C-alpha cells in the first residue's frame, strides 16, 4: 500500500473510533478536529452534500394516526396530569426538588406518570402492574412554576 492509502486508512480508523467513543455517551468535541471556519464562507467553497449518502438498507415502520385506537385525536390514549406546587396542593413536596433556584419536575416522576398511565390503560392498579424501563432518555427538564400549574400529557403508544 502507498503512503497515501495508509493515511486514508488511518484517518478513517481515527474517525470511526471517535464516532464509537461518541456513541458510548462521551461528549466528543468534533469541531476541535478541524480548523475553525470563518462565516460567511467564501464564494466557491465546495458543498459537502454530494459526499453524504443515506443508508437505505433498513426499512422502519412509521406509525400513522389510524394505527392507534383513538384515531388522530388521541384523547382516549392520553392521560393529563396537572402539576401544581402551591402550598395546599398534594404535589407541594416537589418544591424540595430545587436546582439552581428552579423547581424541576424529578426524572423519576416521568417514569411514575408513564407507569400510572399504562396501568390505567390496562384497567389495573399501578401497584399490581409490573414494569421495566429500559433505555430511558429524558430530552428536556420541566420547570414547575411557583404559582400556577403545568400540564403533563402522557400517551401510551403500541
C-alpha positions as CSV (number, residue, x, y, z in Angstrom):
1,X,0.0,0.0,0.0
2,X,1.1,3.5,-0.6
3,X,1.7,6.2,2.0
4,X,-1.5,8.0,0.7
5,X,-3.6,4.8,1.3
6,X,-2.2,4.4,4.8
7,X,-3.0,7.9,5.6
8,X,-6.6,7.5,4.4
9,X,-6.9,4.3,6.4
10,X,-5.5,5.9,9.5
11,X,-7.9,8.9,9.1
12,X,-10.9,6.5,8.6
13,X,-9.8,4.4,11.6
14,X,-9.4,7.5,13.8
15,X,-12.8,9.0,12.8
16,X,-14.5,5.6,13.2
17,X,-13.1,5.2,16.7
18,X,-14.0,8.8,17.6
19,X,-17.6,8.0,16.4
20,X,-17.7,4.9,18.6
21,X,-16.5,6.9,21.6
22,X,-19.3,9.4,20.9
23,X,-21.8,6.6,20.8
24,X,-20.8,5.5,24.3
25,X,-22.1,8.8,25.6
26,X,-18.8,10.7,25.8
27,X,-19.0,14.2,24.5
28,X,-16.5,14.4,21.7
29,X,-15.8,17.9,20.6
30,X,-15.7,17.3,16.9
31,X,-15.2,20.9,16.0
32,X,-11.8,20.7,17.6
33,X,-10.7,18.2,15.0
34,X,-10.9,20.7,12.1
35,X,-9.7,24.2,11.6
36,X,-12.2,26.8,12.6
37,X,-14.5,28.1,9.8
38,X,-15.0,31.8,9.3
39,X,-18.6,32.7,8.3
40,X,-19.8,33.5,5.8
41,X,-17.7,31.0,3.8
42,X,-16.1,32.4,0.7
43,X,-17.8,32.1,-2.7
44,X,-16.8,28.9,-4.4
45,X,-16.5,26.8,-1.2
46,X,-17.3,23.2,-2.3
47,X,-20.5,21.7,-1.0
48,X,-20.4,18.6,1.3
49,X,-23.8,17.3,0.3
50,X,-22.6,15.2,-2.6
51,X,-20.5,13.2,-0.1
52,X,-23.4,12.4,2.2
53,X,-25.1,9.1,1.3
54,X,-28.2,7.8,3.0
55,X,-28.2,4.2,4.2
56,X,-31.5,2.7,2.8
57,X,-30.6,-0.9,3.7
58,X,-33.2,-1.0,6.5
59,X,-37.0,-0.4,6.5
60,X,-38.6,1.3,9.5
61,X,-42.3,1.2,10.3
62,X,-43.6,4.6,10.9
63,X,-47.0,4.6,12.7
64,X,-49.8,6.7,11.3
65,X,-52.7,8.2,13.2
66,X,-55.0,5.4,12.1
67,X,-52.7,2.8,13.6
68,X,-53.8,4.0,17.1
69,X,-57.2,3.0,18.6
70,X,-58.3,6.6,19.2
71,X,-57.5,7.8,15.7
72,X,-56.0,11.2,15.1
73,X,-57.4,13.0,18.1
74,X,-55.7,10.7,20.6
75,X,-57.8,11.8,23.5
76,X,-58.6,8.3,24.7
77,X,-54.9,7.3,24.8
78,X,-53.7,10.3,26.6
79,X,-53.5,10.9,30.4
80,X,-53.2,14.5,31.5
81,X,-51.6,15.3,34.9
82,X,-51.7,18.8,36.4
83,X,-48.6,19.6,38.5
84,X,-49.3,22.3,41.0
85,X,-46.8,23.1,43.8
86,X,-48.9,25.6,45.7
87,X,-48.9,25.1,49.5
88,X,-52.4,23.5,49.5
89,X,-51.6,21.0,46.7
90,X,-50.7,17.4,47.2
91,X,-47.7,18.0,44.9
92,X,-46.3,20.7,47.2
93,X,-43.5,18.4,48.2
94,X,-41.9,18.9,44.8
95,X,-40.7,22.4,45.8
96,X,-37.9,20.5,47.6
97,X,-36.6,19.4,44.2
98,X,-35.0,22.7,43.5
99,X,-31.9,23.1,41.4
100,X,-30.3,26.5,40.6
101,X,-33.3,28.2,42.2
102,X,-35.8,26.5,39.9
103,X,-38.2,23.8,40.8
104,X,-37.6,20.9,38.4
105,X,-40.0,18.0,37.9
106,X,-38.0,14.9,39.0
107,X,-36.9,12.4,36.4
108,X,-38.4,9.6,38.4
109,X,-41.7,11.5,38.2
110,X,-41.9,11.0,34.5
111,X,-41.4,7.2,35.0
112,X,-44.2,7.1,37.6
113,X,-46.6,9.0,35.3
114,X,-45.8,6.6,32.4
115,X,-46.4,3.7,34.8
116,X,-49.7,5.1,36.1
117,X,-50.9,5.8,32.5
118,X,-50.0,2.2,31.4
119,X,-51.8,0.7,34.4
120,X,-54.8,2.9,33.8
121,X,-54.9,1.9,30.1
122,X,-54.8,-1.8,31.2
123,X,-57.5,-1.2,33.8
124,X,-55.2,-2.3,36.6
125,X,-53.8,-0.8,39.8
126,X,-50.3,0.6,39.4
127,X,-49.1,-1.5,42.3
128,X,-50.2,-4.7,40.6
129,X,-48.7,-3.8,37.2
130,X,-45.0,-4.8,36.9
131,X,-43.0,-2.6,34.5
132,X,-39.4,-2.5,33.4
133,X,-37.9,0.7,32.0
134,X,-35.0,0.4,29.5
135,X,-33.0,2.9,27.6
136,X,-34.9,5.9,29.1
137,X,-34.0,9.3,27.6
138,X,-35.4,12.5,29.1
139,X,-34.9,15.2,26.5
140,X,-35.8,18.2,28.5
141,X,-36.4,19.2,32.1
142,X,-39.8,20.6,33.1
143,X,-39.5,23.7,35.3
144,X,-42.5,24.0,37.6
145,X,-43.8,27.5,38.4
146,X,-44.1,28.6,42.0
147,X,-47.6,29.8,41.2
148,X,-50.0,28.1,38.8
149,X,-49.7,24.6,37.3
150,X,-48.1,22.7,34.4
151,X,-50.0,20.1,32.4
152,X,-48.0,16.9,31.6
153,X,-49.6,14.7,28.9
154,X,-48.7,11.0,28.7
155,X,-49.6,9.0,25.6
156,X,-49.2,5.2,25.6
157,X,-48.4,4.0,22.1
158,X,-48.3,0.4,21.0
